[in-house]
Amino acid sequence: MDTTWMDIAAARGALACGLLVAGVVVVALLIGAFVLGARIRRREPRPPRPEEQPRLPAEGPVHEVREHREPAEVPKSDQRVTPHDLPAHGNIPSRTSPSQERPRWSEGGSGSFGSGGT
C-alpha cells in the first residue's frame, strides 16, 4: 500500500491550519486595536458645540497693520555693551516712524547682491 498521498495531504492540512491560526490572530489584533481606539476616544474631550465656537469681534475682522518702525538707538559707550546693560534688558520696543514711506531700492537695481544691475 502506497501512503505518499496521505503524507502530502497531512502536510497541506498543517499548512491550512497554520494559515487559519494566523488569520484568527490578525483579526484578534484588529479587533483589539479598534477597542483600544474607542477607549482612548472616550477619554478625549468632546468637540465644541456650535454656540461654543469662536465668533468675530463686534467691530469686524482684525486686519494686519503695516507701518514703518524705527528701532531704538543703542546708547553710546566706551565699553562693550551687553543686552543686560541696555534699558529694559535689551527689550526696547521700536517706535512708529514719522515718515510712513516704504524704503525703495535705487532705480534700475533689484536690490539683491549680484543682480547684474549697473
C-alpha positions as CSV (number, residue, x, y, z in Angstrom):
1,M,0.0,0.0,0.0
2,D,1.3,3.4,-1.0
3,T,0.8,6.2,1.6
4,T,2.6,9.0,-0.2
5,W,-0.6,10.8,-0.9
6,M,-1.5,10.7,2.8
7,D,1.8,12.4,3.7
8,I,1.2,15.1,1.2
9,A,-2.4,15.7,2.4
10,A,-1.2,15.8,6.1
11,A,1.4,18.5,5.1
12,R,-1.2,20.6,3.3
13,G,-3.6,20.2,6.3
14,A,-0.9,21.6,8.6
15,L,-0.3,24.5,6.3
16,A,-4.0,25.3,6.1
17,C,-4.3,25.0,9.9
18,G,-1.3,27.4,10.3
19,L,-2.9,29.9,7.9
20,L,-6.2,29.7,9.7
21,V,-4.5,30.4,13.1
22,A,-2.5,33.3,11.6
23,G,-5.8,34.8,10.2
24,V,-7.5,34.4,13.6
25,V,-4.5,36.2,15.2
26,V,-4.7,39.1,12.7
27,V,-8.5,39.5,13.2
28,A,-8.0,39.5,17.0
29,L,-5.3,42.2,16.7
30,L,-7.6,44.4,14.6
31,I,-10.5,44.0,17.0
32,G,-8.2,44.8,19.9
33,A,-6.9,47.9,18.1
34,F,-10.5,49.1,17.5
35,V,-11.4,48.6,21.1
36,L,-8.3,50.4,22.3
37,G,-9.0,53.3,20.0
38,A,-12.6,53.5,21.2
39,R,-11.4,53.7,24.8
40,I,-8.9,56.4,24.0
41,R,-11.6,58.4,22.1
42,R,-14.0,58.2,25.1
43,R,-11.3,59.8,27.3
44,E,-10.8,62.8,25.0
45,P,-12.9,66.0,25.5
46,R,-15.9,66.2,23.3
47,P,-15.9,68.6,20.2
48,P,-17.2,72.1,20.9
49,R,-20.9,72.8,20.1
50,P,-21.7,75.4,17.6
51,E,-22.5,78.0,20.2
52,E,-19.1,77.4,21.8
53,Q,-17.2,78.2,18.6
54,P,-15.2,81.4,18.4
55,R,-17.0,84.4,17.0
56,L,-15.9,87.5,15.1
57,P,-15.4,90.6,17.2
58,A,-18.2,93.2,17.1
59,E,-16.0,95.6,15.1
60,G,-15.4,93.1,12.4
61,P,-12.4,91.0,11.4
62,V,-8.9,92.1,12.6
63,H,-6.5,93.0,9.8
64,E,-2.8,93.3,9.6
65,V,-1.3,96.7,10.3
66,R,1.6,97.7,8.1
67,E,3.7,100.6,9.3
68,H,7.4,101.6,9.1
69,R,9.0,101.3,12.5
70,E,12.2,102.9,13.8
71,P,14.5,100.9,16.1
72,A,15.5,102.4,19.5
73,E,19.1,103.7,19.5
74,V,21.8,101.8,21.4
75,P,23.4,104.0,24.0
76,K,26.9,105.1,23.1
77,S,29.6,103.8,25.5
78,D,33.4,103.3,25.6
79,Q,32.9,99.8,26.8
80,R,31.3,96.8,25.2
81,V,27.5,96.9,25.9
82,T,25.7,93.6,26.5
83,P,21.9,93.1,26.4
84,H,21.6,93.2,30.1
85,D,23.3,96.6,30.2
86,L,20.6,98.1,28.0
87,P,17.4,99.7,29.4
88,A,14.7,97.1,29.8
89,H,17.3,94.3,29.5
90,G,17.6,94.6,25.7
91,N,13.8,94.5,25.1
92,I,13.5,98.1,24.0
93,P,10.4,98.4,21.8
94,S,10.6,100.1,18.4
95,R,8.5,103.2,17.7
96,T,6.4,104.4,14.7
97,S,8.4,106.3,12.2
98,P,7.3,109.9,11.3
99,S,7.7,109.0,7.6
100,Q,5.5,106.1,6.6
101,E,7.0,105.7,3.1
102,R,8.4,102.3,2.4
103,P,12.2,102.3,1.7
104,R,12.8,101.6,-2.0
105,W,15.9,100.4,-3.9
106,S,17.7,102.7,-6.2
107,E,16.2,103.0,-9.7
108,G,17.5,100.3,-12.1
109,G,18.5,97.8,-9.5
110,S,16.6,94.9,-7.9
111,G,18.3,95.4,-4.5
112,S,19.8,91.9,-4.4
113,F,23.5,91.2,-4.5
114,G,24.8,90.2,-7.9
115,S,21.6,91.1,-9.7
116,G,23.5,92.2,-12.7
117,G,22.4,95.8,-12.5
118,T,24.5,98.8,-13.5
